[in-house]
């Protein structure tokens, strides 16, 4: 019997999974927080061959027997789910008492017992409401259900004479209709109370044919275990969420309006500041006499047009200037050439040797007396790195300049430059060639 119950339940579970694929909107997708939508329930209760919805009762006395069941449920929305139910147990009754209506009991049977081997059904479950509409998570929930399925049962009856008369074994269509209440213990566990009436498409559930289909009910209590992580979708109250969203939207709108008002104020202030800056700039750039000096800084306003002015806007006083022609004689060049020949430095250094001082003194005197300008160009051979040679050539030219300045020459008329090994005048493959390349050139102008 238990294997048949399990088999029927597995069939109904498959129907739930197939039904799940028909829904396009997935509750846990996107940016929504995770919700528990799958659950498994187990329950135990009483099976009774009785219906509160009217109809005749075939036996005058009904007996409640143990029933047990399980289900798998998929919650699609806050209010709707599909549930695959399976339960089993026994039904029993007898005619040991008269009918309560007073009718004469003419049944040929003394008692019956029906083994409900399995009941497997797929049910649509609707949550009727959450108790507190402004509470996001409720602890109590009422629901109703309706579905369709199959019930498999075996019936044994005992006649008035005490002998077994009927043995029926069959499967029939059943329509279960139920209601219940669920109490949330935690996000993972609920306590479930329910009552389901099964409308069987047969009149032989109790072995007595009387022309009307039989019914039986299952009242139970059990536990529901919610799978996954997060809150239960079934207990998540969309009304409260909608209310919160409306309040938040109103607050966001108020905040946005305040921000817009602040931005408008900032914009107006910026316009005012820009207008003042524009006015100040126009005032700063005003030049009434057109001499190119702003009126704000013009110390000589009203200067006639075209008059050369200085930085303060005042006319420049022109004086007769005589340009002295610089004449370089052969004697001058001889002094410079001699200084070049006598110029020596310490090895790999920019220190001038003392034997070079006399010739350099004559060059310094020449620069002072004739107000010449001098260009010093330092050069090296190719021994050593490029960077070291460039630095050495520059340092030697600067050393010559420093010495000439120390002797009274005008530093502004002396230019010192280093070229490293880049401008050789002889081959660097020989010692004499390298010696010629290690030089400082003097150019008078």
Secondary structure by P-SEA (a helix, b strand, c coil): caaaaaaaaaaaaaaaaaaaaaccccccccccccccccccccbbbbbbccccccccccccbbbbbbbbbcbbbbbcccccbbbbbbbbbbbcccccccccccccccccccccccccccccbbbbbbccccccccccccccccccccccccccbbbbbbcccccccbbbbbbbbbbbbbcbbbbbccccbbbbbbbbbbbccccccccccccbbbbbbbbbcbbbbbcccccccccccaaaaaaaaaaaaaaaaaaaaaaaaaaaaaaaaaaaaaaaaaaaaaaaacccccccccccccccccccccccccccccbbbbcbbbbbbbbbcaaaaaaaaaaaaacccccccccccccaaaaaaaaaaaaaacbbbbbbbbbbcccccaaaaaaaaaaaaaaaaaaaaaaccccccbbbbbbcccccccccccaaaaaaacbbbbbcc
